[in-house]
Amino acid sequence: MNIDPKLLVQLSIIVDAGSFQSAADQLALTQPALSRNMKILEERVGAKLFQRDGRRSVPNTLGMKLARSGYTIRMAEEQAGQTVDDALRGSSGELRIGAPPIVAGRFLTNALSQFITENPTCTVELRTGLLHELRTLLERGQINTVFGPQSIADPAAGLAFEPVVDDRVGILCSVNHPLTRKRKIQSSYLEQQRWIAHSKGSLLRQQTEAAMFASGVTNMNIALETDSIRTVLEVVANTNLITTMPLVTTKPYLEKTLTFLPFDHPNFKRPLGAIGRKDTPPTDVDRRFLDLLRLSAMSQVQPK
């Protein structure tokens, strides 16, 4: 049996309002017009929906049951309207992003926390992993954006890059390391050190080796090799081993135990930004989060 949902909605409003006249006022109808609509509904279901209570007509048991269906329709309409309003404001939908661990950590925290607070109806999916893993997820459409270095945004592969910050690489050590007392870091000093190396094939490892070789460091004495950022930070803080890390995204972890040496090299350039597919433009949700991240990144690079 097909029943006009509009009539069920009107029936539910009659129950809410308590009278035909009050319901008609809410619906911007005349009372006779609303009465005719209820007659049509009764004819459609083949049964009476109202009973007399003095001078008033009130819904009977069947009328109340059908009114509940009208409530459900009204609620669905309200939720649909709210969904559209939220989407137009960019406060609903999905944010599907990926980042390597050091970027997905404290660097994203401020922007992500603010975004979740301001967009309570939006769901967020954050995937972490090595850059080649994240790029695969992006190419397969499993995430919309990777926040990482520009080097993985190959235009030939249909990827686009929007810069956020220059997250240059630096040489990280303990605040008690003897090299912190040197005014200028020479390549011979670095060649004498024991290093923590990032995993083979990683971009950070490639940048480190290229910069060291170009600076005259022909031999890096590697004491530990790992892809665990937490291990790197904790071991460097408690030993005289040195390593390389991105400056901006590592800054929140320095606290009072870690510091960067005054050493730079052109190969340490590392623009960090939003990487997406050219055939899938950013959504309003993606754009809103990127704007928040830019503001957060600016506050993190400013000296305190």
N, C-alpha and C positions, 0 to 999 in steps of 0.2 A: 504494500500500500504506500503510495506516494503522498506525503503530506507537505503542504507549503510551509517551509521553516519559518517564514515571516509570521504566519498565524500562531505558531507555537511560541515565538518570541512575544507576541502581543498578549497571549494567554498568561505567560509568566509575569508580564508587567501588571496585568490585572490583579494577579495574586499579590504582588509586591505592593501595589498602590492601595488595595483594599476596596476599590470601587471602579465601576466602568468609567465614571466621569473623571476621576483622578488619573486613571490610566490613559484616557483619551487626551487629556491635557498634556501628559508627558510625550505622547506619540504625535502630538499636533494633528489629531483627528477629531471629528465630532463624535459625540457619544452614540448617535444612531449608526454612524459608519462603523464604529468598533463593534457594536452589537451585531450588525450584518456580517462582519468578518467572523465572529464567533459562531453565528448560525451556519456559515459556510464550512467552518471547521467541524461542527457537529454532524453536518450532512456527510462530510468526507469520511469520518470515522464511524458513522452509523450509530451514534449513541449520544445521549445528553451528557454535557460536560458541566452543567450548572444546576443548582437547586435553589429554591426560594428560601430566604431567611428574612421574614417580614417583608419589607419592601425591596430588599436587596437580593441580587442574584450572586451566589457564591459558588466557586468551583466544587464539584463533588469529588469522590475518590479518583475517578478516571481523569477528571480535569486537573487535579493536583499532580497526578503522575505525568501527564503530558506537559504540565507547566515546568516540571523538573527538566524535561528535554529542552524546553525553551530556555531555561537557565543555562544549560550546557552550551547551547548555540550562542547565547549572548556572551558567555565567558570566552568562547573560542574567537568570536569577533573582536572582543576587547584585546585579547592576547595577540591576535594577528595585527591589529592596529598598533599596539605597543611595539611589536617586532619591527614594523615598517618605520615607525618614528625613531626607534633606536638605531636602525640601520642607516637612516638618513643623517643622523647625528654622528654616525661612526662609532656608536657605543655598543654594538652587538656584532655577532658573527664569530669568526675564528681567526686567531693569530697563530700561524704555524711557522715557527722559526727554528733555526739550528745555529750552533756556534761551537767552536772548540772550547775545551774546559776553561782555559784562562779567561776567555771572553764571556763565557756563560756564567762565570762566577760573579764577583762583586761589581765588575764593570757594568753588568746589565741590571744589577739589583735595584738601584734607584728608579730607573725608567720603568722596569717591569712592575715594581711595587705600585708606582703611581698609576700606571696603565690599568692594572687590575682594580685599583680603588675607583678610578674614574669610569671604568667600563664593567660594571658588575655582571652584565648579561653576556659578556664576551668570554669565550673559552680560549685558553692559551695552551699550546703544545710546544714545549721547548725540547729539542733533541740535541744531545751533545755527542761529540765523536771527533775522530781525526778528519782533517780537511777533505781528503779524498772520499771518505765515507759520507760526509755532509753533501759534497757535490753530487754524489750518486743519488741521494735522497731528493735533492733539488731537481735534478734532471728527470727523475721519475715522477715528479709532481707530488711527492709525499710531504714536502714542506714548501712554503712559498718563498722564504728568504733565508739566506745564510749570512750571518754577520762574521766576516772574516777578512783576510788580506786580499788586496786587489789581484794578486798573482793568480788566484784560482778562477777569476772571472774571465774566462777565455771567450772573446767575442765570436770566434769561429765556431764555438760550441753553442752559440745562441744565448750567452749570458751577458747581463748588464751589471754595471757597478755604480753605486752612488756613495761617494766618500762621506765618512763621519769624522775621522780623526787620523792624524799621522801617528801611528803607534810604533815608533821607531824601536829597533832592538838596542839593548844596552847590555853591558857586562855587570852581572849581579854578584854580590859577595856579602859576607857578614860585615857588620859595622866594626867588628874588631879585627878585620883582615889587615895584614901589614900594608897592602897596596892602598888602603884608604889614607895613608899618611904621605903618599906620593902626590906631588903637585901635578905631574904629568905622567901619564901611563905610556911607557914605551913597549914596543913589541917584544923586546928581550925579556921584560918582566912577565908578560903573558905566556911566553914560551916556557918559563920556569914553573908555571902553576900546574896544579892538578885540576882537572875539569870534570864537571857533570855534563854529559852530552845528551841531547835529545835523540829520540829514536831515528834510526837510519831512514832516509827518504823523506823525513818531515821538512817542511819549508824552513822552519827555524834552524834545523841542523844545516841545511844547505846554505842559508844566509850566513850562519856563524863560520862555517868552513871557508866560504868564499871571502869573507871579510878578513879572517885571520891570515889566509894565504896571501891576499893582496897587501896586508900590512907587514908581511915578512915573517909571520909565525908559521914555520914550515912543519912543526911537530906539536900536536896537541896531546898532552899526557892525560888520557881519559881514564878516570878512576871509576866512574859510574855512568852507565847508560840507561835511560828510562824514558817512558812516555807518561809518567805520572807527575803532574805539576805539583801536587802536594808533597811528593817525595823530594822533588827538586828544592822547593822552598824550605822544607824542614832541614834537609841535610846541609844546604848552604848556610842556613842560620846557625848551625851547630858545629861547623867545621871551617877549614880554610880552603875548601874547594870553591871554585868559581864556575859560573855558567852564563848563558845569555838568556834574556827574557824580554818580551815587549815592555816598553817603558810605561805607557798609559794604563794598560790593563793589569799590570803587575803592581802599580803604585798603591792600590788599596791594601796590599798584603805586606808592604814594607814594615809598617809599624816601627818599632825601635830596634829591630834586630837585623834588618837587611838594608842595603844601599846599592846604588849604581855608581860605578866608577866613571870618572870624567874621560871617557873614550868614545869616539864616534867614528863612523866610516860610511861612505856612500852606499855600500852594500847593506847597511842596516836600515835603509828606508823601507817602510812597511805601511802603506796606506791601508786603513781598515774601514770597511763600510758595509753597505747592504748589497748583497749579490742576489739577483733574481733572474728569471727567464724572460727574454725579450718578448716572447709570444704570450706572456701572462702579466699584464700591467699590474702594479700594486693596487690593492683594494684600499678603500677608505681606512679600514682598520690597520692595514700595513703602514699606510702613510702617517696615521696618528702616532703609532708607536715609534716610527723612525724620527719624527719630530721631537718626541720626548727624549729619545736616546741622544739626539744631537745636543739638546740642552744639558742633559746629564753629563755627556762627555766634555762639554765646555767647562763645566764646573769642576770636573776631575783633573783637567790639565792645568787649571789655574793654580798658581802657587798659594799655599796657605800661610 
